[in-house]
Amino acid sequence: RLSRRCAPRASPTMRNRSQSPKKQQQKMTIDYTEVPMGATETDSTPSNDGVFPSSFRKQESVKTLFPWMRSYMFRRRLSFAAVGAAFIVVGSAVTFVMMKRHDNVPNLGGAGKFLGSSGRIAPDPNLSAAAMNGLAAMASARRKLQIATWNIAAINNNPFEYWITYDENPSYEKIMTDIEAFLEQPGEKDVPVSAVFTEEMFGQLEKRMDGVGWDNVRSYWDGDFKNRKIISGFMKDPLLGSKRLASMPDRITNTINVLGSDEPVCRPTVINMYGGDLSTLPLWWSEWERFMFDTPLSISNKGETVTQPPFKMLQPIKKAKYPDITEAEEKVSLPLQTMCGAIFDAILVYMMNTVAQPDVWQGLKKTMVENLNKQKVPHTLDILENVYGSSDIITLQEVSGSLIDQARRRALGQKFWIVAPGELDAVRDQNSVIFLSKETFPAGPSAEITPLVEASFEEGVKVPIANGDILAITATDRDGIPFVIASFHGDTNGLATKPVLSAIVKAMHSDSALITHKLIFGLDANTYEKAKPGKQQDVLEWGKHYVSYDLTSCWGDVPNPANYTTFNSRTYLQPQLNKACKKSDKRANGDVNPKDFILFGKGDFRIDRTWKDNTGEKKYIEDMAFPTLNFPSDHGILATVIEPVTPS
């Protein structure tokens, strides 16, 4: 038992069977002195020879479950293996944290959500090194990045649609509050439709519509519409609104962009840029009839030039889309909506000439049209050029083709690369655009990756976007830092905002080069302070979403729901009276929400300062409705200065 418990490991000499047993015995002089049971080693009871430490000796009466664990060499190898494994684990953890800090490895909320552990793309090591070196160079030079984002809003053809701040002319608020009172408490002014849109006018309209081959709608006139009261029976009839019998023809013919002209052609009505005389109903009617039936206009339709009068541009109202319309009304929807459109415009002219002298309201309208509509693009470009011209990156939303062309011809075009989507939205004429400073990005944009982003939406999920809403590009700055820069205009309810960010992240993590790029994302997120659950995007939930991708915003990880970037509310001079706000309810019922954001990697940059602007002077006046005559958008400008984060 003693020899079995203390048997020495065979030396190489022992393994050499060619040697004699005698020589082997001479070379193996080992002291087998046994330590008594229960005793410990001291100087008086030394260990055998250093080959077997006493700690490896076991009591005679105890049998080990695994005899091989008594081997000293096994235990020594096990110790070495444990130390090596510890080094590997610690080293891997440190490497992961460092790579994650520089966005080279997605966290659990990032690409792993889409690709799974087996589908992760390894970052290009050369580009990763270039990005880190670029950030270090930027930090060493103490260079910062100034970014601005602005939904400049498509040109609003109706100068009266939104409450504006117009302190220069007190007539504005008086007229608007009088119109509000007219519609809320019309009293004796709530006259029959036939007192405004007369029998004579309908007879002339009937003749015109019969002449173009439409079905006759006199039965609707005689049996219904002419006897309705203009406010309670027509303007405030919710069913008329849900059938789109007045709003549909207004939407199509209100303002028509024609080929070969910088200015659109407007239907004779109060609620657009029409500049003709509307001081009396007969003057209005003669111009309205001529416009609808006798004015051929050349427009672009699916890439072809089509010349036709406005009545031919009207579209049938389908019951499948608007279920409140009856089958009988659907069959005559073209002449029926034309009649209702004429009645609607007649009531507007009647109301305006009732609450104010024609020269007063028409003079006011002329000033507003000039500043809010016709000079909108020049005013916008002036602010970008004179106030935000020092920016490194500007992301814009709802940009018209005209603004893009004019910007390129101005000094802005000399200072910035002005990048538009490859597929411009020529129909709505609302596009996301990016300005890149030529000094900061000397080589300009590298590529547009919008198609890759749009291809990265979750399969089977319909995202409410249109052409021009998203623009995503790549560019490398002067320090060699590769960027993905994106601009996005969210849908009205903000339901596309989270899916679009997810698609951008997924697209970046699907490519070994893009995964090394640093994201800068300016957007109108259309988020809400008090969102309707399931119908609108809550701003705090949006914050949690971008943080899940290791991103932060110019407002930090948790945006303040009361940090508003919009303050607009509709008046009573527009087709959707269900959305109208009283003067006293502008703040409570208007669109006053935290909608605009600039996102970036929290491991790449930190905020130096952020500001918002609704004056064009780097100042924001809280509780002020806008646009104003000096500030041409219903979204404030958002700007931030960020600086690089470098490894400690």
C-alpha positions, 0 to 999 in steps of 0.5 A: 500500500505504501508503494502504491500511495507514494510510487514515484513517476517513472523517469526517462531513465526508467523508460529506457529498457536497454539499461540494466535493472541494476543501473536503473536501481542505482539512479533511483534513490528515493526516500519512502519515509511515510508521514504518520496518519494525522500528522503534518509535515515539519522540519522533523518530518520532511517531505519525500524528495520534492516530487510529491508534496505532502499536500497530495498525501491521503489518509490510508483509510480514505479511498478517492472516487477518482484515483487519477486525481491523486496524480500530481502532474494532472493537478499541475496541468489542471492549474495551468489550464485554469489560469490560461482559461482565466486569461482568455475570458478576461481578455475576451471581455476587455476586447468586446467592451472596447470594440463595443465602445467603438461600435464595432460589435453590436450589443444585444439590441443591435445587429444580434437582434436581426442576424443572430450569433451566427450571422454577425459580420466581422468589421473590416480591421483596416476601416476599424483602425482608420475610424479609431485613429480618426477619432483620436486625431479629431480629439487631439486637434480638439475639433468638434462636429456641428450638426443641424436638422430642420424639417423646413415643411413643404410649401403650405399653399393656404396662408390661413391654414395655421395660426401664426404669430403676426404681431405687426398687423392686429387685423390678423387675429381679429379676422381669424377670431371673427371667422372662428365665431362665425363658424362656432356661433353663426346665428342669423348668418347661417343662411341657406346654401342657395343664398350664397351659391345661387340658383343661377350659379348652379344652372350655369354649373349644371350646363357645364357638367352636362356639356362634358358628359357627366351625369346630372346631379340636379336631384341632389341640388334640389332635394338636398344641398340648396336647402342646407344651412351653410354652416350647420348643414354644410361646413360642419357636416361630418358625413360630408367630410368623411365622404370627401365631397368638398376636400377631395376637389380642393386637394386636387385643384387648390394649387397646380404646378404647371410645366414651364412656369416657376409659379403654380396656378391657383383655383379662385378661392380664399385658401390658397395663393390666388391673387385675383379679386374676390370682393364679391361672389359674382366676381369669384364665380366667373373666375371659378367657372373659367378656371375649372372648365376653360383653362388648359394646364400642362402638367406632368403625369407619369413622365408624360406631358398632359394638357387639360382643364382642371375638371379633367384632373378630378378623380372618382371617389371610391366607396372601397376607400371612403365607405361613407359614400353611397353607391349612388353617390359613387356613380356620380362622384365627379359632378357631385364633388364639383358642385360641393367644391363650388359651394365650399369656395362660395361659402368661404368668400361669403364669410370673409367679406362678411367679417372684414372689408375686402380690401382689409382681408385681401391686403392681409392675405397678399402680405402673408402669401408673399412672406409665407408662400412665395418667399418661403424658399428664399427665407429658408435659404437665408437662414441656412446660409447666414445662421447655420452656414458654419455647420459640418452637417445639415439634414433637412426634411420635406425639401422641394426640388425648387429649394434644392436647385436654388441652394446649389446656385447660391453660396450654399452650393459653394460651401456644401455638398448638397445631396438629394435622394436618387429617387426624388419625390416629384409628386409630393415634392417633399424630400430628405436632403443632406448638406455636407461641409466641403471643408469637413468632407473634402471628398464629398459623399461616397455612396447612397445606401438608401436602397439597402436601408429600405431593403432591411425592413422587417419582412412582412411589416408594412412601414408607412414611408414614401419616396424621398422620406429617407436619405442615407449616405456614406462619407469620410471626413478629413480625419479619415472617420467613415460616417453613415449620415441619414435624414428622415421625415417620419409619417404624421403619427411617427409609426415609421420612426422606430422601424426606419432606425432599426433598418439603418442599424441592420443595414450597417451591421450587414456589411463589414465596411459599414459596421465600422462607420459612425452614424449621424442621424437627423430626423423629424421623428414625429413623436408625441408627449402624450401619444395615443397608444397604438396610434402614435409614437410616444417620445419616451418609448422612442428614447428607449428604442435608440438607446437599445442600439447603443445610440444617444441623442442631442437630448440625451438618453431620456428625452424630455417630453415637454421639450417641444420643437413644434407649436402649430394649430389649424385655424377655421379657414381650411377644409378639415374643420374637425382639426380646427383649434380655437384661439384659446385652445391653440396650446392645448389642442395644437401640435405642440410636441418634441418631434426633432432629434439628432442621433449618434453613437454614445461610444463615439461622441458626447454632447458639448451643447444643444439648442433649438430655434424658432426665430432664425436667430438661434433663439427659441421662444416657448409658447409661440405659435409658428411659422411667423412672417420671419420664420418659415416653418412649423418645425423649429431648427435643432442644432448640436455640437458634439466632440469625440470620445476617445479610449481612456 
